[in-house]
Amino acid sequence: MQTDLNIIEFWSPSCAYCKLMTPIFDDAAQGFIKEAAFSKIRTDLLPEAVSTYGIKVLPTIIALKGDTELGRVTGQAPASAVT
């Protein structure tokens, strides 16, 4: 699949809200598999990505089109914010 739209979830295994958001993110990834590329970044393993994207709150989900940020959702959010 070739797409310019990327949805990235920044998470940590010690984050309670991350555990709540994971199934929502995974459902969205399945529902929009043809429209966007979905990926996850574990912040404790890739601290340079935290710095690059200015992550302050976990979880954070960022939508990117190419190099342009289209939006982000931080903290615990309803499914409608992701889908």
N, CA, C and O atoms as CSV, one atom per row, in Angstrom:
chain,resi,resn,atom,element,x,y,z
A,1,MET,N,N,0.843,-1.185,0.000
A,1,MET,CA,C,0.000,0.000,0.000
A,1,MET,C,C,0.881,1.238,0.000
A,1,MET,O,O,1.833,1.325,0.776
A,2,GLN,N,N,0.573,2.188,-0.859
A,2,GLN,CA,C,1.281,3.454,-0.942
A,2,GLN,C,C,0.342,4.574,-0.498
A,2,GLN,O,O,-0.724,4.764,-1.084
A,3,THR,N,N,0.736,5.311,0.533
A,3,THR,CA,C,-0.080,6.421,1.006
A,3,THR,C,C,0.825,7.487,1.605
A,3,THR,O,O,1.878,7.182,2.165
A,4,ASP,N,N,0.405,8.733,1.482
A,4,ASP,CA,C,1.141,9.833,2.113
A,4,ASP,C,C,0.646,10.083,3.526
A,4,ASP,O,O,1.280,10.818,4.283
A,5,LEU,N,N,-0.479,9.482,3.891
A,5,LEU,CA,C,-1.072,9.716,5.204
A,5,LEU,C,C,-0.541,8.692,6.199
A,5,LEU,O,O,-0.670,7.484,5.999
A,6,ASN,N,N,0.055,9.193,7.268
A,6,ASN,CA,C,0.605,8.338,8.322
A,6,ASN,C,C,-0.022,8.708,9.652
A,6,ASN,O,O,-0.108,9.887,9.998
A,7,ILE,N,N,-0.457,7.715,10.389
A,7,ILE,CA,C,-1.009,7.898,11.727
A,7,ILE,C,C,-0.061,7.184,12.693
A,7,ILE,O,O,0.165,5.979,12.582
A,8,ILE,N,N,0.485,7.942,13.634
A,8,ILE,CA,C,1.489,7.393,14.551
A,8,ILE,C,C,1.003,7.526,15.985
A,8,ILE,O,O,0.597,8.604,16.419
A,9,GLU,N,N,1.048,6.426,16.708
A,9,GLU,CA,C,0.723,6.438,18.139
A,9,GLU,C,C,2.027,6.377,18.933
A,9,GLU,O,O,2.828,5.460,18.755
A,10,PHE,N,N,2.230,7.358,19.808
A,10,PHE,CA,C,3.362,7.358,20.731
A,10,PHE,C,C,2.843,6.833,22.058
A,10,PHE,O,O,1.863,7.349,22.597
A,11,TRP,N,N,3.505,5.801,22.589
A,11,TRP,CA,C,2.988,5.135,23.779
A,11,TRP,C,C,4.134,4.607,24.638
A,11,TRP,O,O,5.296,4.610,24.233
A,12,SER,N,N,3.771,4.157,25.826
A,12,SER,CA,C,4.714,3.530,26.750
A,12,SER,C,C,3.968,2.419,27.488
A,12,SER,O,O,2.786,2.571,27.797
A,13,PRO,N,N,4.642,1.308,27.771
A,13,PRO,CA,C,3.967,0.224,28.477
A,13,PRO,C,C,3.565,0.584,29.906
A,13,PRO,O,O,2.707,-0.080,30.488
A,14,SER,N,N,4.169,1.622,30.479
A,14,SER,CA,C,3.822,2.026,31.846
A,14,SER,C,C,2.687,3.052,31.885
A,14,SER,O,O,2.299,3.500,32.965
A,15,CYS,N,N,2.156,3.424,30.735
A,15,CYS,CA,C,1.111,4.453,30.633
A,15,CYS,C,C,-0.281,3.811,30.649
A,15,CYS,O,O,-0.632,3.058,29.741
A,16,ALA,N,N,-1.063,4.111,31.680
A,16,ALA,CA,C,-2.407,3.528,31.802
A,16,ALA,C,C,-3.322,3.974,30.665
A,16,ALA,O,O,-4.062,3.157,30.118
A,17,TYR,N,N,-3.283,5.249,30.303
A,17,TYR,CA,C,-4.130,5.729,29.204
A,17,TYR,C,C,-3.729,5.086,27.875
A,17,TYR,O,O,-4.576,4.862,27.010
A,18,CYS,N,N,-2.438,4.792,27.717
A,18,CYS,CA,C,-1.986,4.117,26.501
A,18,CYS,C,C,-2.666,2.755,26.364
A,18,CYS,O,O,-3.072,2.355,25.273
A,19,LYS,N,N,-2.781,2.060,27.481
A,19,LYS,CA,C,-3.423,0.745,27.467
A,19,LYS,C,C,-4.897,0.847,27.084
A,19,LYS,O,O,-5.447,-0.056,26.454
A,20,LEU,N,N,-5.531,1.953,27.468
A,20,LEU,CA,C,-6.933,2.166,27.099
A,20,LEU,C,C,-7.084,2.549,25.628
A,20,LEU,O,O,-8.068,2.181,24.987
A,21,MET,N,N,-6.114,3.283,25.098
A,21,MET,CA,C,-6.197,3.769,23.713
A,21,MET,C,C,-5.772,2.716,22.688
A,21,MET,O,O,-6.187,2.780,21.531
A,22,THR,N,N,-4.957,1.761,23.096
A,22,THR,CA,C,-4.435,0.790,22.140
A,22,THR,C,C,-5.525,0.076,21.346
A,22,THR,O,O,-5.401,-0.007,20.124
A,23,PRO,N,N,-6.582,-0.444,21.964
A,23,PRO,CA,C,-7.605,-1.120,21.150
A,23,PRO,C,C,-8.333,-0.162,20.212
A,23,PRO,O,O,-8.746,-0.561,19.123
A,24,ILE,N,N,-8.493,1.075,20.613
A,24,ILE,CA,C,-9.139,2.071,19.742
A,24,ILE,C,C,-8.252,2.334,18.530
A,24,ILE,O,O,-8.728,2.360,17.395
A,25,PHE,N,N,-6.956,2.529,18.783
A,25,PHE,CA,C,-6.001,2.762,17.702
A,25,PHE,C,C,-5.954,1.553,16.766
A,25,PHE,O,O,-5.964,1.714,15.545
A,26,ASP,N,N,-5.904,0.357,17.326
A,26,ASP,CA,C,-5.841,-0.862,16.515
A,26,ASP,C,C,-7.095,-1.032,15.663
A,26,ASP,O,O,-7.005,-1.451,14.509
A,27,ASP,N,N,-8.261,-0.712,16.216
A,27,ASP,CA,C,-9.507,-0.782,15.439
A,27,ASP,C,C,-9.491,0.224,14.294
A,27,ASP,O,O,-9.906,-0.090,13.179
A,28,ALA,N,N,-9.008,1.436,14.572
A,28,ALA,CA,C,-8.920,2.458,13.526
A,28,ALA,C,C,-7.958,2.006,12.426
A,28,ALA,O,O,-8.225,2.205,11.241
A,29,ALA,N,N,-6.853,1.405,12.819
A,29,ALA,CA,C,-5.878,0.919,11.838
A,29,ALA,C,C,-6.514,-0.111,10.908
A,29,ALA,O,O,-6.264,-0.102,9.703
A,30,GLN,N,N,-7.330,-0.994,11.464
A,30,GLN,CA,C,-8.006,-1.999,10.639
A,30,GLN,C,C,-9.076,-1.371,9.751
A,30,GLN,O,O,-9.254,-1.769,8.600
A,31,GLY,N,N,-9.784,-0.389,10.298
A,31,GLY,CA,C,-10.867,0.248,9.553
A,31,GLY,C,C,-10.409,1.152,8.425
A,31,GLY,O,O,-11.143,1.362,7.459
A,32,PHE,N,N,-9.212,1.685,8.536
A,32,PHE,CA,C,-8.710,2.632,7.538
A,32,PHE,C,C,-7.425,2.123,6.883
A,32,PHE,O,O,-6.565,2.913,6.491
A,33,ILE,N,N,-7.303,0.818,6.769
A,33,ILE,CA,C,-6.065,0.199,6.289
A,33,ILE,C,C,-5.689,0.644,4.871
A,33,ILE,O,O,-4.504,0.671,4.536
A,34,LYS,N,N,-6.656,0.987,4.047
A,34,LYS,CA,C,-6.372,1.422,2.675
A,34,LYS,C,C,-6.102,2.922,2.581
A,34,LYS,O,O,-5.518,3.383,1.600
A,35,GLU,N,N,-6.515,3.681,3.581
A,35,GLU,CA,C,-6.394,5.132,3.524
A,35,GLU,C,C,-5.131,5.677,4.176
A,35,GLU,O,O,-4.683,6.770,3.829
A,36,ALA,N,N,-4.547,4.932,5.118
A,36,ALA,CA,C,-3.407,5.458,5.867
A,36,ALA,C,C,-2.505,4.327,6.338
A,36,ALA,O,O,-2.922,3.176,6.472
A,37,ALA,N,N,-1.260,4.697,6.582
A,37,ALA,CA,C,-0.302,3.767,7.200
A,37,ALA,C,C,-0.292,4.058,8.696
A,37,ALA,O,O,-0.091,5.201,9.107
A,38,PHE,N,N,-0.504,3.049,9.496
A,38,PHE,CA,C,-0.543,3.195,10.950
A,38,PHE,C,C,0.718,2.591,11.551
A,38,PHE,O,O,1.163,1.521,11.136
A,39,SER,N,N,1.292,3.286,12.532
A,39,SER,CA,C,2.462,2.757,13.224
A,39,SER,C,C,2.453,3.213,14.673
A,39,SER,O,O,1.747,4.147,15.053
A,40,LYS,N,N,3.265,2.521,15.473
A,40,LYS,CA,C,3.376,2.845,16.901
A,40,LYS,C,C,4.836,3.083,17.227
A,40,LYS,O,O,5.723,2.390,16.730
A,41,ILE,N,N,5.068,4.075,18.073
A,41,ILE,CA,C,6.415,4.341,18.552
A,41,ILE,C,C,6.409,4.222,20.069
A,41,ILE,O,O,5.700,4.947,20.766
A,42,ARG,N,N,7.202,3.303,20.553
A,42,ARG,CA,C,7.346,3.117,22.004
A,42,ARG,C,C,8.372,4.137,22.498
A,42,ARG,O,O,9.559,4.048,22.182
A,43,THR,N,N,7.896,5.097,23.272
A,43,THR,CA,C,8.696,6.265,23.616
A,43,THR,C,C,9.924,5.955,24.454
A,43,THR,O,O,10.923,6.668,24.357
A,44,ASP,N,N,9.879,4.909,25.277
A,44,ASP,CA,C,11.050,4.586,26.084
A,44,ASP,C,C,12.162,3.954,25.255
A,44,ASP,O,O,13.316,3.926,25.685
A,45,LEU,N,N,11.826,3.449,24.076
A,45,LEU,CA,C,12.821,2.854,23.200
A,45,LEU,C,C,13.321,3.819,22.129
A,45,LEU,O,O,14.409,3.630,21.584
A,46,LEU,N,N,12.536,4.849,21.823
A,46,LEU,CA,C,12.913,5.824,20.796
A,46,LEU,C,C,12.763,7.257,21.311
A,46,LEU,O,O,11.925,8.011,20.816
A,47,PRO,N,N,13.574,7.635,22.306
A,47,PRO,CA,C,13.443,8.983,22.866
A,47,PRO,C,C,13.721,10.088,21.857
A,47,PRO,O,O,13.229,11.204,22.021
A,48,GLU,N,N,14.499,9.802,20.819
A,48,GLU,CA,C,14.747,10.825,19.807
A,48,GLU,C,C,13.473,11.186,19.042
A,48,GLU,O,O,13.316,12.328,18.609
A,49,ALA,N,N,12.566,10.228,18.874
A,49,ALA,CA,C,11.286,10.520,18.220
A,49,ALA,C,C,10.420,11.410,19.101
A,49,ALA,O,O,9.687,12.261,18.598
A,50,VAL,N,N,10.503,11.216,20.415
A,50,VAL,CA,C,9.767,12.070,21.362
A,50,VAL,C,C,10.203,13.516,21.186
A,50,VAL,O,O,9.375,14.427,21.147
A,51,SER,N,N,11.492,13.714,21.081
A,51,SER,CA,C,12.038,15.053,20.894
A,51,SER,C,C,11.660,15.622,19.526
A,51,SER,O,O,11.236,16.774,19.426
A,52,THR,N,N,11.810,14.832,18.495
A,52,THR,CA,C,11.514,15.281,17.130
A,52,THR,C,C,10.078,15.758,16.985
A,52,THR,O,O,9.820,16.776,16.344
A,53,TYR,N,N,9.144,15.026,17.578
A,53,TYR,CA,C,7.729,15.353,17.433
A,53,TYR,C,C,7.166,16.161,18.598
A,53,TYR,O,O,5.969,16.446,18.626
A,54,GLY,N,N,8.004,16.531,19.551
A,54,GLY,CA,C,7.559,17.366,20.667
A,54,GLY,C,C,6.493,16.706,21.528
A,54,GLY,O,O,5.527,17.357,21.927
A,55,ILE,N,N,6.657,15.431,21.816
A,55,ILE,CA,C,5.674,14.686,22.607
A,55,ILE,C,C,5.794,15.095,24.071
A,55,ILE,O,O,6.869,14.999,24.663
A,56,LYS,N,N,4.690,15.549,24.646
A,56,LYS,CA,C,4.664,15.972,26.052
A,56,LYS,C,C,3.722,15.108,26.895
A,56,LYS,O,O,3.886,15.014,28.111
A,57,VAL,N,N,2.740,14.479,26.250
A,57,VAL,CA,C,1.698,13.712,26.933
A,57,VAL,C,C,1.566,12.365,26.235
A,57,VAL,O,O,1.669,12.270,25.012
A,58,LEU,N,N,1.337,11.332,27.027
A,58,LEU,CA,C,1.083,10.003,26.466
A,58,LEU,C,C,-0.329,9.564,26.810
A,58,LEU,O,O,-0.824,9.864,27.896
A,59,PRO,N,N,-0.969,8.870,25.915
A,59,PRO,CA,C,-0.537,8.642,24.550
A,59,PRO,C,C,-0.738,9.896,23.698
A,59,PRO,O,O,-1.541,10.768,24.029
A,60,THR,N,N,0.001,9.965,22.608
A,60,THR,CA,C,-0.201,10.995,21.597
A,60,THR,C,C,-0.330,10.298,20.263
A,60,THR,O,O,0.463,9.418,19.930
A,61,ILE,N,N,-1.328,10.693,19.504
A,61,ILE,CA,C,-1.531,10.169,18.150
A,61,ILE,C,C,-1.413,11.355,17.199
A,61,ILE,O,O,-2.103,12.363,17.351
A,62,ILE,N,N,-0.530,11.217,16.223
A,62,ILE,CA,C,-0.280,12.292,15.261
A,62,ILE,C,C,-0.637,11.807,13.861
A,62,ILE,O,O,-0.302,10.688,13.471
A,63,ALA,N,N,-1.325,12.671,13.110
A,63,ALA,CA,C,-1.614,12.416,11.700
A,63,ALA,C,C,-0.666,13.272,10.866
A,63,ALA,O,O,-0.601,14.489,11.038
A,64,LEU,N,N,0.062,12.629,9.970
A,64,LEU,CA,C,1.005,13.320,9.096
A,64,LEU,C,C,0.676,13.034,7.646
A,64,LEU,O,O,0.359,11.903,7.280
A,65,LYS,N,N,0.751,14.057,6.832
A,65,LYS,CA,C,0.671,13.879,5.375
A,65,LYS,C,C,2.014,14.347,4.842
A,65,LYS,O,O,2.306,15.542,4.814
A,66,GLY,N,N,2.818,13.394,4.423
A,66,GLY,CA,C,4.199,13.727,4.086
A,66,GLY,C,C,4.902,14.176,5.363
A,66,GLY,O,O,4.922,13.454,6.360
A,67,ASP,N,N,5.475,15.369,5.320
A,67,ASP,CA,C,6.143,15.928,6.496
A,67,ASP,C,C,5.278,16.923,7.259
A,67,ASP,O,O,5.738,17.524,8.230
A,68,THR,N,N,4.038,17.103,6.835
A,68,THR,CA,C,3.152,18.094,7.438
A,68,THR,C,C,2.232,17.442,8.463
A,68,THR,O,O,1.533,16.477,8.158
A,69,GLU,N,N,2.239,17.981,9.686
A,69,GLU,CA,C,1.334,17.481,10.718
A,69,GLU,C,C,-0.067,18.018,10.464
A,69,GLU,O,O,-0.269,19.228,10.360
A,70,LEU,N,N,-1.029,17.114,10.366
A,70,LEU,CA,C,-2.426,17.486,10.147
A,70,LEU,C,C,-3.179,17.669,11.452
A,70,LEU,O,O,-4.159,18.411,11.512
A,71,GLY,N,N,-2.721,16.990,12.500
A,71,GLY,CA,C,-3.387,17.094,13.793
A,71,GLY,C,C,-2.831,16.080,14.758
A,71,GLY,O,O,-2.085,15.173,14.389
A,72,ARG,N,N,-3.225,16.262,16.033
A,72,ARG,CA,C,-2.800,15.315,17.062
A,72,ARG,C,C,-3.865,15.208,18.126
A,72,ARG,O,O,-4.621,16.147,18.378
A,73,VAL,N,N,-3.907,14.039,18.746
A,73,VAL,CA,C,-4.796,13.756,19.865
A,73,VAL,C,C,-3.890,13.345,21.015
A,73,VAL,O,O,-3.013,12.498,20.846
A,74,THR,N,N,-4.099,13.945,22.190
A,74,THR,CA,C,-3.253,13.616,23.334
A,74,THR,C,C,-4.099,13.133,24.507
A,74,THR,O,O,-5.255,13.522,24.672
A,75,GLY,N,N,-3.481,12.267,25.320
A,75,GLY,CA,C,-4.160,11.760,26.500
A,75,GLY,C,C,-5.275,10.804,26.138
A,75,GLY,O,O,-5.355,10.308,25.014
A,76,GLN,N,N,-6.130,10.558,27.110
A,76,GLN,CA,C,-7.258,9.677,26.859
A,76,GLN,C,C,-8.280,10.436,26.032
A,76,GLN,O,O,-8.691,11.540,26.391
A,77,ALA,N,N,-8.682,9.841,24.932
A,77,ALA,CA,C,-9.617,10.491,24.025
A,77,ALA,C,C,-10.697,9.502,23.620
A,77,ALA,O,O,-10.472,8.292,23.642
A,78,PRO,N,N,-11.868,10.006,23.251
A,78,PRO,CA,C,-12.924,9.091,22.789
A,78,PRO,C,C,-12.557,8.504,21.432
A,78,PRO,O,O,-11.746,9.071,20.701
A,79,ALA,N,N,-13.145,7.390,21.107
A,79,ALA,CA,C,-12.869,6.729,19.813
A,79,ALA,C,C,-13.132,7.671,18.656
A,79,ALA,O,O,-12.437,7.599,17.642
A,80,SER,N,N,-14.108,8.548,18.774
A,80,SER,CA,C,-14.434,9.456,17.677
A,80,SER,C,C,-13.287,10.412,17.348
A,80,SER,O,O,-13.222,10.928,16.232
A,81,ALA,N,N,-12.383,10.656,18.298
A,81,ALA,CA,C,-11.240,11.526,18.044
A,81,ALA,C,C,-10.187,10.836,17.183
A,81,ALA,O,O,-9.368,11.494,16.541
A,82,VAL,N,N,-10.216,9.515,17.176
A,82,VAL,CA,C,-9.236,8.752,16.421
A,82,VAL,C,C,-9.801,8.281,15.094
A,82,VAL,O,O,-9.076,8.187,14.104
A,83,THR,N,N,-11.072,7.989,15.071
A,83,THR,CA,C,-11.680,7.446,13.850
A,83,THR,C,C,-12.391,8.484,13.109
A,83,THR,O,O,-12.963,8.208,12.054
